[in-house]
Amino acid sequence: MAVPKRKKSRARTRHRKAQWMRTAAPTVGTCSRCSSPIRPHTVCGVCGFYAGRQVVEVED
Ligand SMILES: [Zn+2]
C-alpha cells in the first residue's frame, strides 16, 4: 500500500524487513523411487514418478 515516505519511520521499515528471514523454508520431500528432493504434490523431475506410479516418461 502506498504510504508517504515521511510517515514510515526507519524503525518500522527495518522491523518489517527483519521479519523477512523469519519466513519458513520451502517444504522439501523426497521421491519414493529415486529419493531425490522434490516439492510435495509434484511429479519427480528425475524419474517422473508421482503417487507411487510412473506418470511422466523421462528420457535419459
Ligand atoms: Zn524420482
N, CA, C, O and the ligand as a Tripos MOL2 file, in Angstrom:
@<TRIPOS>MOLECULE
protein
  241   239    61     0     0
PROTEIN
NO_CHARGES

@<TRIPOS>ATOM
      1 N           0.8460   -1.1870    0.0000 N.3       1 MET1
      2 CA          0.0000    0.0000    0.0000 C.3       1 MET1
      3 C           0.8800    1.2360    0.0000 C.2       1 MET1
      4 O           1.9190    1.2840    0.6590 O.2       1 MET1
      5 N           0.4450    2.2230   -0.7470 N.am      2 ALA2
      6 CA          1.2470    3.4360   -0.8660 C.3       2 ALA2
      7 C           1.0940    4.2970    0.3800 C.2       2 ALA2
      8 O          -0.0070    4.7300    0.7190 O.2       2 ALA2
      9 N           2.1950    4.5340    1.0440 N.am      3 VAL3
     10 CA          2.2180    5.3790    2.2390 C.3       3 VAL3
     11 C           3.3180    6.4080    2.0280 C.2       3 VAL3
     12 O           4.4010    6.0650    1.5540 O.2       3 VAL3
     13 N           3.0510    7.6950    2.3790 N.am      4 PRO4
     14 CA          4.0860    8.7100    2.2010 C.3       4 PRO4
     15 C           5.3690    8.3430    2.9340 C.2       4 PRO4
     16 O           5.3330    7.7700    4.0220 O.2       4 PRO4
     17 N           6.4840    8.6740    2.3360 N.am      5 LYS5
     18 CA          7.7820    8.2710    2.8630 C.3       5 LYS5
     19 C           8.0150    8.7940    4.2740 C.2       5 LYS5
     20 O           8.5870    8.0920    5.1080 O.2       5 LYS5
     21 N           7.5800   10.0150    4.5470 N.am      6 ARG6
     22 CA          7.8210   10.5910    5.8740 C.3       6 ARG6
     23 C           6.9490    9.9580    6.9460 C.2       6 ARG6
     24 O           7.1950   10.1530    8.1370 O.2       6 ARG6
     25 N           5.9270    9.1980    6.5390 N.am      7 LYS7
     26 CA          5.0620    8.5290    7.5200 C.3       7 LYS7
     27 C           5.6750    7.2200    8.0140 C.2       7 LYS7
     28 O           5.2540    6.6810    9.0370 O.2       7 LYS7
     29 N           6.6500    6.7210    7.3020 N.am      8 LYS8
     30 CA          7.2510    5.4430    7.6700 C.3       8 LYS8
     31 C           8.5630    5.7020    8.4020 C.2       8 LYS8
     32 O           9.5090    6.2420    7.8290 O.2       8 LYS8
     33 N           8.6070    5.3160    9.6580 N.am      9 SER9
     34 CA          9.8370    5.5190   10.4110 C.3       9 SER9
     35 C          10.8730    4.4800   10.0180 C.2       9 SER9
     36 O          10.5420    3.4140    9.4990 O.2       9 SER9
     37 N          12.1280    4.8080   10.2730 N.am     10 ARG10
     38 CA         13.2200    3.8940    9.9610 C.3      10 ARG10
     39 C          13.0660    2.6020   10.7710 C.2      10 ARG10
     40 O          13.3490    1.5060   10.2880 O.2      10 ARG10
     41 N          12.6070    2.7680   12.0260 N.am     11 ALA11
     42 CA         12.4460    1.5890   12.8810 C.3      11 ALA11
     43 C          11.3730    0.6590   12.3340 C.2      11 ALA11
     44 O          11.5620   -0.5580   12.3150 O.2      11 ALA11
     45 N          10.2520    1.2120   11.8900 N.am     12 ARG12
     46 CA          9.1840    0.3700   11.3600 C.3      12 ARG12
     47 C           9.6360   -0.3500   10.0910 C.2      12 ARG12
     48 O           9.3910   -1.5430    9.9130 O.2      12 ARG12
     49 N          10.3010    0.4020    9.2130 N.am     13 THR13
     50 CA         10.7810   -0.2160    7.9700 C.3      13 THR13
     51 C          11.7560   -1.3360    8.2740 C.2      13 THR13
     52 O          11.6570   -2.4230    7.7040 O.2      13 THR13
     53 N          12.6980   -1.0760    9.1710 N.am     14 ARG14
     54 CA         13.7170   -2.0850    9.4750 C.3      14 ARG14
     55 C          13.1090   -3.2700   10.2290 C.2      14 ARG14
     56 O          13.5170   -4.4150   10.0320 O.2      14 ARG14
     57 N          12.1390   -2.9870   11.0850 N.am     15 HIS15
     58 CA         11.4980   -4.0950   11.7960 C.3      15 HIS15
     59 C          10.7680   -4.9940   10.8020 C.2      15 HIS15
     60 O          10.8390   -6.2180   10.9140 O.2      15 HIS15
     61 N          10.0740   -4.4110    9.8420 N.am     16 ARG16
     62 CA          9.3470   -5.1950    8.8440 C.3      16 ARG16
     63 C          10.3290   -6.0260    8.0180 C.2      16 ARG16
     64 O          10.1060   -7.2140    7.7850 O.2      16 ARG16
     65 N          11.4110   -5.3930    7.5810 N.am     17 LYS17
     66 CA         12.3650   -6.1180    6.7400 C.3      17 LYS17
     67 C          13.1080   -7.1880    7.5170 C.2      17 LYS17
     68 O          13.6200   -8.1450    6.9380 O.2      17 LYS17
     69 N          13.1670   -7.0210    8.8430 N.am     18 ALA18
     70 CA         13.8260   -8.0410    9.6520 C.3      18 ALA18
     71 C          12.9950   -9.3090    9.7160 C.2      18 ALA18
     72 O          13.5300  -10.3830    9.9890 O.2      18 ALA18
     73 N          11.6810   -9.2030    9.4660 N.am     19 GLN19
     74 CA         10.8200  -10.3830    9.5280 C.3      19 GLN19
     75 C          10.9870  -11.2630    8.3030 C.2      19 GLN19
     76 O          10.5340  -12.4070    8.2930 O.2      19 GLN19
     77 N          11.6380  -10.7340    7.2650 N.am     20 TRP20
     78 CA         11.7260  -11.4820    6.0060 C.3      20 TRP20
     79 C          12.4320  -12.8110    6.2100 C.2      20 TRP20
     80 O          12.0440  -13.8220    5.6250 O.2      20 TRP20
     81 N          13.4810  -12.8110    7.0490 N.am     21 MET21
     82 CA         14.2500  -14.0370    7.2580 C.3      21 MET21
     83 C          13.5000  -15.0340    8.1230 C.2      21 MET21
     84 O          13.8930  -16.1970    8.2180 O.2      21 MET21
     85 N          12.4080  -14.5800    8.7630 N.am     22 ARG22
     86 CA         11.6740  -15.4850    9.6360 C.3      22 ARG22
     87 C          10.7430  -16.4010    8.8520 C.2      22 ARG22
     88 O          10.2180  -17.3620    9.4140 O.2      22 ARG22
     89 N          10.5280  -16.1290    7.5800 N.am     23 THR23
     90 CA          9.6240  -16.9710    6.8020 C.3      23 THR23
     91 C          10.1970  -18.3750    6.7210 C.2      23 THR23
     92 O          11.4110  -18.5640    6.6580 O.2      23 THR23
     93 N           9.3170  -19.3430    6.7230 N.am     24 ALA24
     94 CA          9.7420  -20.7380    6.7480 C.3      24 ALA24
     95 C          10.4010  -21.1280    5.4360 C.2      24 ALA24
     96 O          10.0530  -20.6190    4.3700 O.2      24 ALA24
     97 N          11.3390  -22.0230    5.5310 N.am     25 ALA25
     98 CA         11.9740  -22.5510    4.3300 C.3      25 ALA25
     99 C          10.9680  -23.4140    3.5740 C.2      25 ALA25
    100 O          10.0940  -24.0170    4.1970 O.2      25 ALA25
    101 N          11.0710  -23.4880    2.2320 N.am     26 PRO26
    102 CA         10.1190  -24.2950    1.4710 C.3      26 PRO26
    103 C          10.1900  -25.7600    1.8640 C.2      26 PRO26
    104 O          11.2620  -26.3060    2.1230 O.2      26 PRO26
    105 N           9.0260  -26.3770    1.9010 N.am     27 THR27
    106 CA          8.9550  -27.7900    2.2700 C.3      27 THR27
    107 C           9.5520  -28.6480    1.1560 C.2      27 THR27
    108 O           9.2340  -28.4730   -0.0200 O.2      27 THR27
    109 N          10.3990  -29.5520    1.5410 N.am     28 VAL28
    110 CA         11.0300  -30.4320    0.5680 C.3      28 VAL28
    111 C          10.8640  -31.8620    1.0470 C.2      28 VAL28
    112 O          11.2170  -32.1990    2.1770 O.2      28 VAL28
    113 N          10.3220  -32.6990    0.1720 N.am     29 GLY29
    114 CA         10.2190  -34.1140    0.4640 C.3      29 GLY29
    115 C          11.2100  -34.8810   -0.3830 C.2      29 GLY29
    116 O          12.0820  -34.2940   -1.0230 O.2      29 GLY29
    117 N          11.0740  -36.1900   -0.3830 N.am     30 THR30
    118 CA         11.9600  -36.9980   -1.2100 C.3      30 THR30
    119 C          11.1240  -37.9240   -2.0850 C.2      30 THR30
    120 O          10.0540  -38.3800   -1.6820 O.2      30 THR30
    121 N          11.6210  -38.1910   -3.2710 N.am     31 CYS31
    122 CA         10.9450  -39.0880   -4.2020 C.3      31 CYS31
    123 C          10.9490  -40.5090   -3.6220 C.2      31 CYS31
    124 O          11.9300  -40.9580   -3.0290 O.2      31 CYS31
    125 N           9.8060  -41.2050   -3.8160 N.am     32 SER32
    126 CA          9.7050  -42.5500   -3.2470 C.3      32 SER32
    127 C          10.5490  -43.5510   -4.0180 C.2      32 SER32
    128 O          10.8870  -44.6070   -3.4830 O.2      32 SER32
    129 N          10.8990  -43.2420   -5.2690 N.am     33 ARG33
    130 CA         11.6810  -44.2020   -6.0530 C.3      33 ARG33
    131 C          13.1610  -43.8390   -6.0770 C.2      33 ARG33
    132 O          14.0110  -44.6710   -5.7570 O.2      33 ARG33
    133 N          13.4770  -42.5810   -6.4610 N.am     34 CYS34
    134 CA         14.8890  -42.2300   -6.6050 C.3      34 CYS34
    135 C          15.3890  -41.3960   -5.4210 C.2      34 CYS34
    136 O          16.5700  -41.0550   -5.3520 O.2      34 CYS34
    137 N          14.4830  -41.0690   -4.4880 N.am     35 SER35
    138 CA         14.8040  -40.3270   -3.2600 C.3      35 SER35
    139 C          15.5570  -39.0230   -3.5230 C.2      35 SER35
    140 O          16.3910  -38.6040   -2.7190 O.2      35 SER35
    141 N          15.2550  -38.3860   -4.6570 N.am     36 SER36
    142 CA         15.8010  -37.0550   -4.9010 C.3      36 SER36
    143 C          14.8510  -36.0330   -4.2820 C.2      36 SER36
    144 O          13.6570  -36.3120   -4.1700 O.2      36 SER36
    145 N          15.3370  -34.8630   -3.8770 N.am     37 PRO37
    146 CA         14.4650  -33.8800   -3.2390 C.3      37 PRO37
    147 C          13.4160  -33.3350   -4.1990 C.2      37 PRO37
    148 O          13.7470  -32.9080   -5.3050 O.2      37 PRO37
    149 N          12.1440  -33.3470   -3.7800 N.am     38 ILE38
    150 CA         11.0520  -32.8050   -4.5950 C.3      38 ILE38
    151 C          10.1020  -32.0480   -3.6900 C.2      38 ILE38
    152 O          10.0290  -32.3140   -2.4900 O.2      38 ILE38
    153 N           9.3690  -31.0990   -4.2680 N.am     39 ARG39
    154 CA          8.3010  -30.4210   -3.5560 C.3      39 ARG39
    155 C           7.1300  -31.3770   -3.4110 C.2      39 ARG39
    156 O           6.9320  -32.2380   -4.2680 O.2      39 ARG39
    157 N           6.3380  -31.2440   -2.3310 N.am     40 PRO40
    158 CA          5.1620  -32.0970   -2.1820 C.3      40 PRO40
    159 C           4.1460  -31.8410   -3.2940 C.2      40 PRO40
    160 O           4.0540  -30.7260   -3.8090 O.2      40 PRO40
    161 N           3.3970  -32.8560   -3.6580 N.am     41 HIS41
    162 CA          2.3370  -32.7920   -4.6710 C.3      41 HIS41
    163 C           2.8840  -32.4190   -6.0330 C.2      41 HIS41
    164 O           2.1820  -31.8020   -6.8350 O.2      41 HIS41
    165 N           4.1240  -32.7830   -6.3060 N.am     42 THR42
    166 CA          4.6750  -32.5410   -7.6310 C.3      42 THR42
    167 C           5.2930  -33.8300   -8.1630 C.2      42 THR42
    168 O           5.7630  -34.6790   -7.4060 O.2      42 THR42
    169 N           5.2780  -33.9470   -9.4850 N.am     43 VAL43
    170 CA          5.8960  -35.1000  -10.1240 C.3      43 VAL43
    171 C           7.4110  -34.9690   -9.9890 C.2      43 VAL43
    172 O           7.9670  -33.8770  -10.1050 O.2      43 VAL43
    173 N           8.0560  -36.0880   -9.7460 N.am     44 CYS44
    174 CA          9.5140  -36.0620   -9.6530 C.3      44 CYS44
    175 C          10.0980  -35.7140  -11.0190 C.2      44 CYS44
    176 O           9.7390  -36.3260  -12.0250 O.2      44 CYS44
    177 N          10.9940  -34.7350  -11.0540 N.am     45 GLY45
    178 CA         11.5850  -34.3240  -12.3180 C.3      45 GLY45
    179 C          12.6760  -35.2570  -12.7930 C.2      45 GLY45
    180 O          13.0720  -35.2030  -13.9570 O.2      45 GLY45
    181 N          13.1690  -36.1130  -11.9140 N.am     46 VAL46
    182 CA         14.2720  -37.0040  -12.2720 C.3      46 VAL46
    183 C          13.7360  -38.2940  -12.8950 C.2      46 VAL46
    184 O          14.1980  -38.7080  -13.9580 O.2      46 VAL46
    185 N          12.7430  -38.9450  -12.2220 N.am     47 CYS47
    186 CA         12.2650  -40.2360  -12.6980 C.3      47 CYS47
    187 C          10.8130  -40.1970  -13.1660 C.2      47 CYS47
    188 O          10.3250  -41.1970  -13.6930 O.2      47 CYS47
    189 N          10.0890  -39.0580  -12.9900 N.am     48 GLY48
    190 CA          8.7150  -38.9770  -13.4720 C.3      48 GLY48
    191 C           7.7240  -39.7440  -12.6340 C.2      48 GLY48
    192 O           6.6600  -40.1110  -13.1320 O.2      48 GLY48
    193 N           8.0340  -39.9990  -11.3820 N.am     49 PHE49
    194 CA          7.1520  -40.7490  -10.5090 C.3      49 PHE49
    195 C           6.2470  -39.8000   -9.7390 C.2      49 PHE49
    196 O           6.6730  -38.7120   -9.3500 O.2      49 PHE49
    197 N           5.0000  -40.2060   -9.5180 N.am     50 TYR50
    198 CA          4.1060  -39.4670   -8.6380 C.3      50 TYR50
    199 C           3.1050  -40.4450   -8.0470 C.2      50 TYR50
    200 O           2.5420  -41.2640   -8.7740 O.2      50 TYR50
    201 N           2.8730  -40.3740   -6.7500 N.am     51 ALA51
    202 CA          1.9220  -41.2170   -6.0290 C.3      51 ALA51
    203 C           2.1820  -42.6930   -6.2980 C.2      51 ALA51
    204 O           1.2470  -43.4730   -6.4760 O.2      51 ALA51
    205 N           3.4470  -43.0670   -6.3280 N.am     52 GLY52
    206 CA          3.7940  -44.4750   -6.4340 C.3      52 GLY52
    207 C           3.6960  -45.0670   -7.8150 C.2      52 GLY52
    208 O           3.7750  -46.2880   -7.9550 O.2      52 GLY52
    209 N           3.5260  -44.2500   -8.8540 N.am     53 ARG53
    210 CA          3.4630  -44.8060  -10.2080 C.3      53 ARG53
    211 C           4.1160  -43.8370  -11.1860 C.2      53 ARG53
    212 O           4.2990  -42.6530  -10.9010 O.2      53 ARG53
    213 N           4.4630  -44.3910  -12.3640 N.am     54 GLN54
    214 CA          5.0830  -43.5940  -13.4180 C.3      54 GLN54
    215 C           4.0070  -42.7720  -14.1120 C.2      54 GLN54
    216 O           3.0780  -43.3400  -14.6860 O.2      54 GLN54
    217 N           4.1120  -41.4470  -14.0740 N.am     55 VAL55
    218 CA          3.1050  -40.6020  -14.7170 C.3      55 VAL55
    219 C           3.7020  -39.8300  -15.8850 C.2      55 VAL55
    220 O           2.9720  -39.4190  -16.7880 O.2      55 VAL55
    221 N           4.9960  -39.6290  -15.8850 N.am     56 VAL56
    222 CA          5.6510  -38.8880  -16.9700 C.3      56 VAL56
    223 C           6.8510  -39.6850  -17.4300 C.2      56 VAL56
    224 O           7.6680  -40.1240  -16.6210 O.2      56 VAL56
    225 N           6.9520  -39.8710  -18.7500 N.am     57 GLU57
    226 CA          8.1100  -40.5560  -19.2900 C.3      57 GLU57
    227 C           9.2950  -39.6020  -19.3320 C.2      57 GLU57
    228 O           9.1920  -38.4900  -19.8490 O.2      57 GLU57
    229 N          10.4040  -40.0390  -18.7920 N.am     58 VAL58
    230 CA         11.6130  -39.2150  -18.7590 C.3      58 VAL58
    231 C          12.6840  -39.9160  -19.5900 C.2      58 VAL58
    232 O          13.0520  -41.0600  -19.3240 O.2      58 VAL58
    233 N          13.1770  -39.1980  -20.6050 N.am     59 GLU59
    234 CA         14.2450  -39.7830  -21.4050 C.3      59 GLU59
    235 C          15.5830  -39.5190  -20.7320 C.2      59 GLU59
    236 O          15.7590  -38.5010  -20.0630 O.2      59 GLU59
    237 N          16.5120  -40.4260  -20.9100 N.am     60 ASP60
    238 CA         17.8090  -40.3450  -20.2440 C.3      60 ASP60
    239 C          18.6720  -39.2490  -20.8590 C.2      60 ASP60
    240 O          19.8030  -39.0360  -20.4230 O.2      60 ASP60
    241 ZN         12.1870  -39.6780   -8.5700 Zn       61 ZN61
@<TRIPOS>BOND
     1     1     2 1
     2     2     3 1
     3     3     4 2
     4     3     5 am
     5     5     6 1
     6     6     7 1
     7     7     8 2
     8     7     9 am
     9     9    10 1
    10    10    11 1
    11    11    12 2
    12    11    13 am
    13    13    14 1
    14    14    15 1
    15    15    16 2
    16    15    17 am
    17    17    18 1
    18    18    19 1
    19    19    20 2
    20    19    21 am
    21    21    22 1
    22    22    23 1
    23    23    24 2
    24    23    25 am
    25    25    26 1
    26    26    27 1
    27    27    28 2
    28    27    29 am
    29    29    30 1
    30    30    31 1
    31    31    32 2
    32    31    33 am
    33    33    34 1
    34    34    35 1
    35    35    36 2
    36    35    37 am
    37    37    38 1
    38    38    39 1
    39    39    40 2
    40    39    41 am
    41    41    42 1
    42    42    43 1
    43    43    44 2
    44    43    45 am
    45    45    46 1
    46    46    47 1
    47    47    48 2
    48    47    49 am
    49    49    50 1
    50    50    51 1
    51    51    52 2
    52    51    53 am
    53    53    54 1
    54    54    55 1
    55    55    56 2
    56    55    57 am
    57    57    58 1
    58    58    59 1
    59    59    60 2
    60    59    61 am
    61    61    62 1
    62    62    63 1
    63    63    64 2
    64    63    65 am
    65    65    66 1
    66    66    67 1
    67    67    68 2
    68    67    69 am
    69    69    70 1
    70    70    71 1
    71    71    72 2
    72    71    73 am
    73    73    74 1
    74    74    75 1
    75    75    76 2
    76    75    77 am
    77    77    78 1
    78    78    79 1
    79    79    80 2
    80    79    81 am
    81    81    82 1
    82    82    83 1
    83    83    84 2
    84    83    85 am
    85    85    86 1
    86    86    87 1
    87    87    88 2
    88    87    89 am
    89    89    90 1
    90    90    91 1
    91    91    92 2
    92    91    93 am
    93    93    94 1
    94    94    95 1
    95    95    96 2
    96    95    97 am
    97    97    98 1
    98    98    99 1
    99    99   100 2
   100    99   101 am
   101   101   102 1
   102   102   103 1
   103   103   104 2
   104   103   105 am
   105   105   106 1
   106   106   107 1
   107   107   108 2
   108   107   109 am
   109   109   110 1
   110   110   111 1
   111   111   112 2
   112   111   113 am
   113   113   114 1
   114   114   115 1
   115   115   116 2
   116   115   117 am
   117   117   118 1
   118   118   119 1
   119   119   120 2
   120   119   121 am
   121   121   122 1
   122   122   123 1
   123   123   124 2
   124   123   125 am
   125   125   126 1
   126   126   127 1
   127   127   128 2
   128   127   129 am
   129   129   130 1
   130   130   131 1
   131   131   132 2
   132   131   133 am
   133   133   134 1
   134   134   135 1
   135   135   136 2
   136   135   137 am
   137   137   138 1
   138   138   139 1
   139   139   140 2
   140   139   141 am
   141   141   142 1
   142   142   143 1
   143   143   144 2
   144   143   145 am
   145   145   146 1
   146   146   147 1
   147   147   148 2
   148   147   149 am
   149   149   150 1
   150   150   151 1
   151   151   152 2
   152   151   153 am
   153   153   154 1
   154   154   155 1
   155   155   156 2
   156   155   157 am
   157   157   158 1
   158   158   159 1
   159   159   160 2
   160   159   161 am
   161   161   162 1
   162   162   163 1
   163   163   164 2
   164   163   165 am
   165   165   166 1
   166   166   167 1
   167   167   168 2
   168   167   169 am
   169   169   170 1
   170   170   171 1
   171   171   172 2
   172   171   173 am
   173   173   174 1
   174   174   175 1
   175   175   176 2
   176   175   177 am
   177   177   178 1
   178   178   179 1
   179   179   180 2
   180   179   181 am
   181   181   182 1
   182   182   183 1
   183   183   184 2
   184   183   185 am
   185   185   186 1
   186   186   187 1
   187   187   188 2
   188   187   189 am
   189   189   190 1
   190   190   191 1
   191   191   192 2
   192   191   193 am
   193   193   194 1
   194   194   195 1
   195   195   196 2
   196   195   197 am
   197   197   198 1
   198   198   199 1
   199   199   200 2
   200   199   201 am
   201   201   202 1
   202   202   203 1
   203   203   204 2
   204   203   205 am
   205   205   206 1
   206   206   207 1
   207   207   208 2
   208   207   209 am
   209   209   210 1
   210   210   211 1
   211   211   212 2
   212   211   213 am
   213   213   214 1
   214   214   215 1
   215   215   216 2
   216   215   217 am
   217   217   218 1
   218   218   219 1
   219   219   220 2
   220   219   221 am
   221   221   222 1
   222   222   223 1
   223   223   224 2
   224   223   225 am
   225   225   226 1
   226   226   227 1
   227   227   228 2
   228   227   229 am
   229   229   230 1
   230   230   231 1
   231   231   232 2
   232   231   233 am
   233   233   234 1
   234   234   235 1
   235   235   236 2
   236   235   237 am
   237   237   238 1
   238   238   239 1
   239   239   240 2
@<TRIPOS>SUBSTRUCTURE
     1 MET1         2 RESIDUE 1 A MET
     2 ALA2         6 RESIDUE 1 A ALA
     3 VAL3        10 RESIDUE 1 A VAL
     4 PRO4        14 RESIDUE 1 A PRO
     5 LYS5        18 RESIDUE 1 A LYS
     6 ARG6        22 RESIDUE 1 A ARG
     7 LYS7        26 RESIDUE 1 A LYS
     8 LYS8        30 RESIDUE 1 A LYS
     9 SER9        34 RESIDUE 1 A SER
    10 ARG10       38 RESIDUE 1 A ARG
    11 ALA11       42 RESIDUE 1 A ALA
    12 ARG12       46 RESIDUE 1 A ARG
    13 THR13       50 RESIDUE 1 A THR
    14 ARG14       54 RESIDUE 1 A ARG
    15 HIS15       58 RESIDUE 1 A HIS
    16 ARG16       62 RESIDUE 1 A ARG
    17 LYS17       66 RESIDUE 1 A LYS
    18 ALA18       70 RESIDUE 1 A ALA
    19 GLN19       74 RESIDUE 1 A GLN
    20 TRP20       78 RESIDUE 1 A TRP
    21 MET21       82 RESIDUE 1 A MET
    22 ARG22       86 RESIDUE 1 A ARG
    23 THR23       90 RESIDUE 1 A THR
    24 ALA24       94 RESIDUE 1 A ALA
    25 ALA25       98 RESIDUE 1 A ALA
    26 PRO26      102 RESIDUE 1 A PRO
    27 THR27      106 RESIDUE 1 A THR
    28 VAL28      110 RESIDUE 1 A VAL
    29 GLY29      114 RESIDUE 1 A GLY
    30 THR30      118 RESIDUE 1 A THR
    31 CYS31      122 RESIDUE 1 A CYS
    32 SER32      126 RESIDUE 1 A SER
    33 ARG33      130 RESIDUE 1 A ARG
    34 CYS34      134 RESIDUE 1 A CYS
    35 SER35      138 RESIDUE 1 A SER
    36 SER36      142 RESIDUE 1 A SER
    37 PRO37      146 RESIDUE 1 A PRO
    38 ILE38      150 RESIDUE 1 A ILE
    39 ARG39      154 RESIDUE 1 A ARG
    40 PRO40      158 RESIDUE 1 A PRO
    41 HIS41      162 RESIDUE 1 A HIS
    42 THR42      166 RESIDUE 1 A THR
    43 VAL43      170 RESIDUE 1 A VAL
    44 CYS44      174 RESIDUE 1 A CYS
    45 GLY45      178 RESIDUE 1 A GLY
    46 VAL46      182 RESIDUE 1 A VAL
    47 CYS47      186 RESIDUE 1 A CYS
    48 GLY48      190 RESIDUE 1 A GLY
    49 PHE49      194 RESIDUE 1 A PHE
    50 TYR50      198 RESIDUE 1 A TYR
    51 ALA51      202 RESIDUE 1 A ALA
    52 GLY52      206 RESIDUE 1 A GLY
    53 ARG53      210 RESIDUE 1 A ARG
    54 GLN54      214 RESIDUE 1 A GLN
    55 VAL55      218 RESIDUE 1 A VAL
    56 VAL56      222 RESIDUE 1 A VAL
    57 GLU57      226 RESIDUE 1 A GLU
    58 VAL58      230 RESIDUE 1 A VAL
    59 GLU59      234 RESIDUE 1 A GLU
    60 ASP60      238 RESIDUE 1 A ASP
    61 ZN61       241 GROUP 0 **** ****
